[in-house]
Structure formats: structure tokens, C-alpha cells
Amino acid sequence: MLKKYKIPLITVLSVLFIDQSIKLYIKANYPIGEVCRMVGNWSRITFTENPGMAWGMEFGGDYGKLALSIFRIIAVFAGTLYIKKIIEQREHKGFIICVSLILAGALGNILDSAFYGMLFGESTEYQVAQFMPENGGYAGFLRGHVVDMFYFPMYEGYLPNWFPIWGGEHFEFFNAIFNVADMAISFGVGIILFFQNSFLKSNLNSEEENTLTSKPIEESLNS
């Protein structure tokens, strides 16, 4: 039974393990702020907490956060049913992996918002979060913050004065701080968009094969 779901299970569990291991390590060992620089100034580990959407965006305060968490849970259930459907329809394995990546990314960020607020004290620029503090965590169920850490500011400077509207203003290329779950979602969506023709062609070939296989059976029943 589980054999046909091996690909999505391995994909989802692998992403969740990597994502949560990094997040828990960062959350439990560092205060808010820069942790280290990996390569020069453009590749950094910077611990931040995102109360809203992916890639550092925020949405509608506390009620917006709760609504977003509920939406994520609904999306995960829908995604799980969709993966079951495309496996039964024998879709391209690459497409199944991509949808599984998107599902894993959504799950990874849901775990943060659902449980981190109850398990940890507040992280600040001056203190590391305490695990299971006596007075309880910093937020209730589904109201926790998502842990982000990867930061790649590839270019930082000022736009030339002749540039329309924003001329002379400070500019930073790719200033989002993100996590493994965000990357899984982005890779999944990006690969689907890039290889959509190949995935569609594979699906059409599979449908034709099923049709050709079923015809002799139908003819024998009708004869």
C-alpha cells in the first residue's frame, strides 16, 4: 500500500527533517541577528523570525497570522489529496516530486507557527530563546513565528540619480531572508513551470497507453 507513495513520503520527510533540524538548532542556540558569514558579504546566516508569509513578508497582524496558519493547514490537506490523485493517475515522477516539495514546504512552516510559540520563550537581539520556559512560550497554538536564516544580499548600494522614481535611494538585491521550507516551495513551483511541457506530454502518453490497454478488454467483453 505504502509502496506507491514512496516518492512523496521520502521527499516530504527529507525536507521536513532538514528544515526542522536547522530551525531548531538556530532557535535554540542564537539570539536574533547575524550568526555567521559563509562567503564574503553576500552569503550569510542571519536568524530572524517571520510572523507572516514566506520570504519575510507579513500579513494582517495577529488575526492575519491566524488566518494564514489556517489557510496553510487547509492547503496541506488539499495538497495531500492532490498527491494521492496524481499518483493514481500515474503522473510524471518529476511532477509528483515537485508537488511533494511544495507540500513539504507548507508543512515545515506550519510546524513553526503551530508549536514554536508554545515550546520556546521569545528570541531577542540580546538573549537566546529558552526551551519550555516556566511561564510558557511566547505565543499560543498557530500564533508562533516562522524561523528564517538564509540571507543572500548579492548587491548593496545606491541606485544612480538618473534612475526613474527611486534614483539615489539605497538598493539591495535579494534582501529576503528565508528557510529550507521556502526553498522547497520555490523549487517545486519553479521546476513545474520550467518543465510543464514535459510533464504534460508524459501525462498524455500515459493516458494513451491506458486507452490502448483497455480497448482489447472492452472488445473481448462485447464479443
N, C-alpha and C positions, 0 to 999 in steps of 0.2 A: 504493500500500500504506500509506504513512505518512499519507496524507491523512485517513483516518478516525480516526487517532489524534492529529490536530492539536490538539484541545481539551486533552486531558490532557498532551500534550507541552509546549504553551505554558504551561499552568498550573504544572506541576511545575518546569520550567526557570526560570520567572519567580520563583517563590517561593524556589528554591534560590539564584539569583543575588542576590536582595535579602538573604536570610538570611545567606549566607556572606560577602557584602561587608561587612555591618555587623559581624559577629562578628570577621572578620579585622582590620578596622580597630580595633575596640575592644581586641582581644587584643594587637595589635602596638604600640599607642600609649599604653595607660593601665595603671597598677597597679590592683590590686583596690580597689574603693571607689567613691565618688560621682564621676561625671565632670562632670555639669552639671545644672542645674535648668531645665526647659523652661518651665513655667508655675507660678509660685508654689512652694509646698512639696509639692504633690500630684502633680506630673508631673516625673519625674527620669530621668536616665540613670545607672544605678548598675551598674558592672561587678562581676559575681560569677561564680563557676564552680560548677556543679551536678554533683556526682559521681553523682547518681541519676536520678530520674524527672523528668517535666516539671513546670513551675511550682515548682521549687525543692525538691521532695520527694526524700528519699533512700531507698535500698533495700538492705539487707543487706550493707553493706561492699563489699570488693573483689570477692568472689565474686558478690555480688548485682549489682554493676555489670556484670560479665562476662555473667552470665545475662540481664540486661536488654538488653544490646547484642545478644546472640544472638537473643533474642526479637524485638527490633526488626527485625533482618535477615530473620527468617522472616516477620514481619508485612508487610514491604515486598514480598517475593516473592509472598505471598498477595494483597496489595493490587494488585500489577501484574496478576496473573491475573484478579482480580475486575474490574478496569477493562476488560480485554480482553473479558470475558464480557458486561458491561453495554453495551459499545459494539456488540457483535454482536447483542444483544437490543434495540437501539435505545431504550435508556432515555432519560429526560428529560435534556437537556443540562445543566440545573442540577444534577441528581444526579451526573452524570459529573464536573462541575467540583468539587463538594463532596468526592467520593471522591478526586479528584486532589489537592485541598488537604491532605487527611489523609495521603495517601501522601507528598506533598512535605514536610510537617512531620516525618514519621518519618525520611525520608531526610536532612533537614537536621541533625537531632540525631545521626543515625548517623555522619555525616561528622565531627562534633566528636569523638565518642568513639573513632572508628576511627583518626583521623590527627592530631588536635591534640596528643596526648600525645607523638607521635614528632617532630612538626615544631617544637614550641615548648619552651622552658625553662619553669620554674614562674613563675607570676604571684604576686606577694605585694602587701601593702599598701605596700611600700617600693620595689619595682622592677618595671619593665616586662619582660614575657617576651621572651627573646631567640629570634629565629628561627634554627632549625637550629644549636643550640649544639654546641660541640666534644665535650662529654661526653654528647651525646644528649639526647633530650627527657625530660620529667618522668614519662612513663608509656609502657607498651607498647601494641601494637595492641589496639583495642577497650576500652582502660582509661583513655582520656582523659576529661576533664571537658567538660560542655556549657557553652558561654558564654551567659550571660544578662545582660540590660542594662536592660530596660524596667521601671520601678517607679512605681506609681501609688498611693501611700498617701493615699487621698481623705479619710480622717478618722483622727485620732490623739488619744487622750485616755484618760480613765478611766471605766469603767462605774459607774453610780450604785450606792450601797451597797445599795439595795433589790433590785438585780438578783439573781436566784437563782444560787447556786453561785459565780459569778465576780464578784459585786459588789465594787466598789472596785479591781478589777485593771486594769492597763494594757490598752488595746484599740486595735488598728489595723485599720481596714477596708481590705481588699485589700492584704495585705503581700507577696504573691507577686512575685518578680522573674522575668521571662520573656523570650522572644525571638520573632522572626518565625515560626520553625517552630512554636512553641507556639501562636501566634495562628492560624496556618493550620489546625492540627488542631482548635482550638476553634471557629473559624468554620465549618469543614466539618461538624463534628458538630452544631453549633447550627442551621445552616441546614437540614440534613437533618431534624432533629427538628421545626423550625418549619414546614417546607413538605412534610412527609412525605405528607400527603393529596394535594397537587398532584402530587407525583412519582408516587405510586401510581396516581392517576387517569390520568395521561399514559401510564403503562406499560400499563394495562388497555385504553386506547383503541388503543395500538399493536398489542396482541395481537389485538384485534377486527379491526383493519384487515388484519393479516396473514392472519387466518382467512378474511375475506371475499375477499381476493385469491386465496387458494389454492383456494377452492371451485370456481370455474369451470374451473381447470386439472384438478382431480381429476375433475370431471364429464366433461370432454372426453376424458380418458384412459379413463374407464369406459364411455363410449358406443361 
